[in-house]
């Protein structure tokens, strides 16, 4: 995020002594946050996967449930 905003500041010719918020820079450049783009693309992808063939690898991976338990002392992380 910092690199992207630094590049936008350079493109918009905003010098370092000028105090301009990151949100204002995003508005001036009329770009959206990267997180929003990634989230939108994920939802598009999941829509294609769910309406696809029921025997595809993606559908099988989405419905997979792990068997067994983790070893003692492992950090509590999710399976997905």
C-alpha positions as CSV (number, residue, x, y, z in Angstrom):
1,X,0.0,0.0,0.0
2,X,2.8,2.4,0.8
3,X,4.6,1.9,-2.5
4,X,1.4,2.4,-4.4
5,X,0.6,5.6,-2.6
6,X,4.2,6.8,-3.1
7,X,3.9,6.2,-6.8
8,X,0.5,8.0,-6.9
9,X,2.0,11.0,-5.1
10,X,4.8,11.1,-7.7
11,X,2.3,10.9,-10.6
12,X,0.1,13.6,-9.1
13,X,3.2,15.7,-8.4
14,X,2.5,16.0,-4.7
15,X,5.8,17.0,-3.0
16,X,6.7,15.6,0.5
17,X,6.2,18.9,2.5
18,X,2.6,19.1,1.4
19,X,0.3,17.3,3.8
20,X,-2.3,15.3,1.8
21,X,-4.1,12.4,3.3
22,X,-4.0,9.0,1.6
23,X,-7.7,9.0,1.1
24,X,-7.5,12.3,-0.8
25,X,-4.8,10.9,-3.0
26,X,-6.9,7.9,-3.8
27,X,-9.9,10.3,-4.7
28,X,-7.7,12.5,-6.8
29,X,-6.4,9.6,-8.8
30,X,-9.9,8.0,-8.9
31,X,-8.6,4.6,-7.9
32,X,-10.1,2.1,-5.4
33,X,-8.3,0.2,-2.7
34,X,-6.6,-3.0,-3.7
35,X,-8.4,-5.0,-1.0
36,X,-11.8,-4.1,-2.6
37,X,-10.6,-5.2,-6.1
38,X,-9.3,-8.5,-4.7
39,X,-12.6,-9.1,-2.8
40,X,-14.6,-8.4,-5.9
41,X,-12.5,-10.8,-8.0
42,X,-12.8,-13.5,-5.4
43,X,-16.6,-13.3,-5.4
44,X,-16.6,-13.4,-9.2
45,X,-14.4,-16.5,-9.1
46,X,-16.5,-18.3,-6.5
47,X,-19.6,-17.7,-8.6
48,X,-18.0,-19.4,-11.5
49,X,-16.9,-22.3,-9.4
50,X,-20.2,-22.9,-7.7
51,X,-22.1,-23.0,-11.0
52,X,-19.6,-25.3,-12.6
53,X,-19.4,-29.0,-12.8
54,X,-20.1,-30.7,-9.5
55,X,-17.2,-33.1,-9.9
56,X,-14.5,-30.4,-10.6
57,X,-11.5,-30.2,-8.3
58,X,-12.5,-26.7,-7.1
59,X,-15.9,-27.9,-5.8
60,X,-14.3,-30.9,-4.2
61,X,-11.7,-28.7,-2.5
62,X,-14.4,-26.3,-1.2
63,X,-16.3,-29.2,0.4
64,X,-13.3,-31.0,1.8
65,X,-13.3,-31.7,5.6
66,X,-10.0,-32.8,7.2
67,X,-9.9,-36.0,9.1
68,X,-8.1,-36.6,12.4
69,X,-6.7,-34.1,14.8
70,X,-3.6,-31.9,14.9
71,X,-0.6,-32.8,16.9
72,X,-0.3,-31.5,20.4
73,X,1.4,-28.1,20.7
74,X,0.6,-27.0,17.1
75,X,-0.6,-23.4,16.8
76,X,-4.4,-23.1,16.4
77,X,-4.8,-22.3,12.7
78,X,-7.7,-23.0,10.4
79,X,-7.7,-25.8,7.9
80,X,-8.8,-23.5,5.1
